[in-house]
Amino acid sequence: MAQVWDIILAGGGLANGLIALRLRQQRPELRVLLLEADSQPGGNHTWSFHQGDITPAQQQWIAPLVVHRWPGYDVRFPGLNRTLAGEYCSVTSARFAAVLTEAIGINLHTHAVITALTPESVTLVDGTQLQARAVIDGRGYTPDRHLTIGSQSFLGQQWNLSQPHGLTRPILMDARVDQQGGYRFVYTLPLSANELLIEDTHYLDAARLDLSAARHNIADYARQQGWCLESLVREEQGHLPIMLAGDFPAYWDARDKQPCSGLRAGLFHATTGYSLPHAVALADAIAASEDINAAALFSVIHLYALRQWYTQRFFRTLNRMLFLAGKPDRRWRVMQRFYTLNAGLIARFYAGQLTLVDKARILAGKPPVPVGEAILAILKLTPRLRAFHHE
């Protein structure tokens, strides 16, 4: 008789990996299977977060995954250079894979390509059929007609330098660069005295990132900073969904009772694209669920996702200003003005915990884009957004 698992996690990315790890920590009696199509879970990524984005208890249980910690970060704009305090942390896919592999052992199956799944079953490319009390689909974001999104697209390169770079903190945004038709910035993490991760990042509407141009941008930026690039260690790229508007209840109706996680569940910061804090919180919620079956877990995830959707309404407003208001090469002014605000407000922004006073403060004063276009963007009176009535 074929084994029936308690939970099958379809996809070994960040969200499902954290669920597997938390279940191993909190519910070791459960039979949990993690399926990953590639040779190891986690792919080729770097996930970062601010310490204040997650609770002290969450910081403790994900601590083995954190490779780099810095006491603050910098932002740079044409009219503003600022250092902000607060620990900033990064998880690498290599560490993620190592910790996860040790934690779940033989219950991690790699090279497991999925051709079909239901809330209680998975079919692999070789015809193998697996059964579970619940299947959680964490195979990444897929476009959906119920959502209008932009993209934060980036190419990152990790370099060894022939001489020390001199950075002591990450540069989360350096927007003093040619905007190239939209909001663009360079993101830099100092991994050691002679090692940097440099990402060329663009907020795009529909077009995909030109990788050749991005590589040239990174080389040009490094040259301007006086960094002597010696050897390329690795390269990563990504396209993070940035939410503009949508009918989220209809999006979830289309899941057809299938439990989902991560980007596939719409769980990411609407403006930054950061997904780790939501993935950590969801892993906690699933581990705390009394009932382990598809219907119960769908209800847990669905409720959490809907709450986050309504909480993030303001962030979608800001996104529409970034994508739809003002000239493309002037949209950086929205973020420059934001970073002049109170440090506590900025921390709450990243944590997705803005107060009503915070929101009023962000929108108060002289708009960084033309008033008329800002109002149209906020009220979504553009043809692309008229169809949506849940904002």
Secondary structure as GFF3:
##gff-version 3
##sequence-region A 1 391
A	DSSP	beta_strand	4	10	.	.	.	ID=ss1
A	DSSP	alpha_helix	14	26	.	.	.	ID=ss2
A	DSSP	beta_strand	32	35	.	.	.	ID=ss3
A	DSSP	beta_strand	46	50	.	.	.	ID=ss4
A	DSSP	three_ten_helix	51	53	.	.	.	ID=ss5
A	DSSP	alpha_helix	56	62	.	.	.	ID=ss6
A	DSSP	three_ten_helix	63	65	.	.	.	ID=ss7
A	DSSP	beta_strand	66	77	.	.	.	ID=ss8
A	DSSP	beta_strand	80	92	.	.	.	ID=ss9
A	DSSP	alpha_helix	93	104	.	.	.	ID=ss10
A	DSSP	three_ten_helix	105	107	.	.	.	ID=ss11
A	DSSP	beta_strand	108	109	.	.	.	ID=ss12
A	DSSP	beta_strand	114	118	.	.	.	ID=ss13
A	DSSP	beta_strand	121	124	.	.	.	ID=ss14
A	DSSP	beta_strand	129	137	.	.	.	ID=ss15
A	DSSP	beta_strand	147	161	.	.	.	ID=ss16
A	DSSP	beta_strand	171	174	.	.	.	ID=ss17
A	DSSP	beta_strand	183	192	.	.	.	ID=ss18
A	DSSP	beta_strand	195	204	.	.	.	ID=ss19
A	DSSP	alpha_helix	211	225	.	.	.	ID=ss20
A	DSSP	beta_strand	229	246	.	.	.	ID=ss21
A	DSSP	alpha_helix	248	253	.	.	.	ID=ss22
A	DSSP	three_ten_helix	262	265	.	.	.	ID=ss23
A	DSSP	alpha_helix	276	287	.	.	.	ID=ss24
A	DSSP	alpha_helix	294	311	.	.	.	ID=ss25
A	DSSP	alpha_helix	313	324	.	.	.	ID=ss26
A	DSSP	three_ten_helix	328	330	.	.	.	ID=ss27
A	DSSP	alpha_helix	332	338	.	.	.	ID=ss28
A	DSSP	alpha_helix	343	351	.	.	.	ID=ss29
A	DSSP	alpha_helix	356	363	.	.	.	ID=ss30
A	DSSP	alpha_helix	371	378	.	.	.	ID=ss31
###
